[in-house]
Amino acid sequence: MRLFSWLKNFSIPKMAISLPLALLAACTLVVINETGYDRSSEALDDIAVASQTRSQLNKLLQHMLDAETGQRGYLLTGDPRYLEPYDLAVSDIGQTIDILRNLYINDPEEMKTFAQLGRNTQRKLAEMDLSVRMRKQGNEDAWKFVLMTDVGKEHMDAIRDQATKLIASTASKMELAQLQVKRSLQLSRIGIAAVAMAGLLAFYLYLRQTNALKEAADRQQVLLQQERDLLERQVRERTATLAELATHLQQVREQERGHLARELHDELGALLTAAKLDVARLKSKLGSSSDDVTQRLQHLTETLNSGIALKRRIIEDLRPSSLANLGLVASLEILAREFSERSAMEVETALDDVALDEATQLTVYRLVQESLTNIGKYAQAKMVDISLRRYENHIEVEIKDDGQGFDTATMRPSTHGLAGMRHRVEAAGGRLTVQSAPGQGARIFAVLPSSSPAH
């Protein structure tokens, strides 16, 4: 505590002390870790080699025992089945000898003992091979004589002694390597403890220096957060205001279109109908007095019929009467048929009967109408699919075409009237998805809540 109090009141800037201490601690820790790592790696490599060597020596002894067992079984019984483990053991002995030779190649002292072990092994194998061949040739006296001598036992005892020496030497190397690892770990513990103390001292100095900066940063962060919250609140309020305004303008537009449609239907329809009736009366009174007059009356009648048809088409575009009289499904079928006739595109429909309020029906109708208008203007498609699917709590509207498509990543918000379509769907509580890629057509998909559950 006295040391900390002295450092606190010391006039030298804390950074001038803490930074060199931190660098010194880091460098010391790196040196200790690298040294301990190198020593431990060498010791672990020695342990691995020693472990492998001991394992191979044990395998050699086991293979020799297996070979001797198979040889004696064949000599005593004459059953060829005993030769299978004998031959397998002899093959494994050769492989094991090769592995051990590679392991001892860099150790001249151990290589001498291993060379003796190899020679005794070869002698034992030669003795066993000789007795087996004589047994196969039917030379009973010869193989029995070889079997009854102590030559094989002497060779086997020598193999065991030499293998035991090598195993003991390997165990000694493993103990030395383990001791080296233990020493490296102890050195690392001492070094890390010292470095940790120096690091704590540097960290203490650093904390005291940064405490004031942190408090100032916290105050600045509070001010920035307050300003950001204010801006976000203003953005939300203005966004909500703009959304309400857009929805209101859209409703006003639909009301004006409906009012205009009614005016055209009542006033203009009455005028055109009256004119057509007047032409019919004139035609009946004039009879066939003049071909020129008759032709002009006929032309006038056709012109009036075209005007009436144009009036009906304009009224349907402004406010489809079929939507109120026939329902949504019939209106969409009429819309699809008329679009197909005008554009020469094939239009397929799959429409479920749905129960929606008037506003939602108009939203679906306008969505399909705007989509078909965009397809007719830009898509260059040959096939259009329109589907209306009914579910328990919502409906799904999908319009697909096989046209040239477009890149949605570079699409501007107002492109093809998609912004108006999206706003109309979202104002109705739904969600609009646009999927397209160049050369792969386009897909307009909307999900809207249904006013009543499906039956």
PEJOZI-V88888 format. One record per pair of residues at least 24 apart in sequence whose ideal C-beta (glycine too) atoms are under 6 Angstrom apart, sorted by the first residue. I is the first residue (numbers start at 0). GAP is how many residues later the second one is. D is the distance in Angstrom with one decimal. If there is no record, write none. Layout:
BEGIN
{{I;GAP;D} {I;GAP;D}}
END
This chain:
BEGIN
{{13;191;4.6} {13;195;4.6} {16;188;5.8} {17;184;4.5} {17;187;3.7} {17;188;4.8} {20;177;5.7} {20;181;3.9} {21;180;4.2} {24;170;4.8} {24;173;4.2} {24;174;4.6} {27;167;5.2} {28;166;4.4} {31;156;5.9} {31;159;3.5} {35;148;4.4} {35;151;5.9} {35;152;4.2} {38;145;4.4} {39;141;5.3} {39;144;4.7} {42;134;4.2} {42;137;4.0} {42;138;4.6} {45;131;4.1} {46;127;5.5} {46;130;4.5} {49;120;4.6} {49;123;4.7} {49;124;4.4} {52;50;5.0} {52;117;4.9} {53;113;5.5} {53;116;4.6} {55;40;5.5} {55;43;5.3} {55;44;5.2} {56;106;5.1} {56;109;5.6} {56;110;5.3} {58;37;5.3} {59;36;4.8} {60;102;5.5} {62;26;4.6} {62;29;4.8} {62;30;4.7} {70;57;4.5} {70;61;5.9} {74;60;5.4} {74;68;6.0} {74;72;5.9} {112;49;5.8} {112;52;5.8} {112;53;5.8} {115;46;5.5} {116;45;4.1} {119;35;5.4} {119;38;4.5} {119;39;5.0} {120;38;6.0} {122;32;5.2} {123;31;4.0} {126;24;5.9} {126;25;5.3} {245;177;5.6} {246;180;4.7} {256;61;4.3} {256;62;5.4} {257;61;4.4} {259;58;5.7} {260;54;4.6} {260;57;4.1} {260;58;3.9} {263;47;5.8} {263;51;5.4} {264;50;5.5} {267;43;5.6} {271;32;5.9} {271;35;5.4} {271;36;5.1} {274;29;5.7} {275;28;4.6} {322;42;5.8} {327;33;4.6} {328;24;5.8} {330;34;5.9} {331;36;5.9} {335;50;5.7} {338;33;4.8} {342;33;5.0} {344;39;5.7} {345;37;5.2} {346;37;4.7} {347;37;5.2} {348;37;4.8} {349;37;4.4} {350;37;4.4} {351;36;5.6} {351;37;5.6} {351;38;4.0} {353;36;4.9} {353;41;5.3} {354;96;6.0} {354;97;4.5} {355;95;5.4} {356;94;4.8} {359;68;5.5} {362;61;5.5} {362;65;4.6} {363;33;5.6} {366;54;5.7} {366;79;5.9} {369;47;5.4} {369;51;5.4} {370;28;4.2} {370;73;5.0} {373;42;4.4} {374;26;5.1} {378;24;3.0} {379;24;5.2} {389;64;4.9} {391;61;5.4} {391;62;5.5} {393;53;5.6} {393;55;5.4} {393;56;5.6} {394;53;5.4} {394;55;5.2} {395;51;5.6} {396;49;4.5} {397;47;5.1} {398;45;4.5} {399;43;4.8} {400;40;5.1} {400;41;5.7} {401;39;4.6} {402;38;5.4} {404;31;4.5} {404;32;5.3} {404;33;5.3} {404;34;5.8} {404;35;4.9} {404;36;5.2} {404;37;5.4} {405;30;5.2} {406;31;5.9} {407;26;6.0} {407;28;5.5}}
END
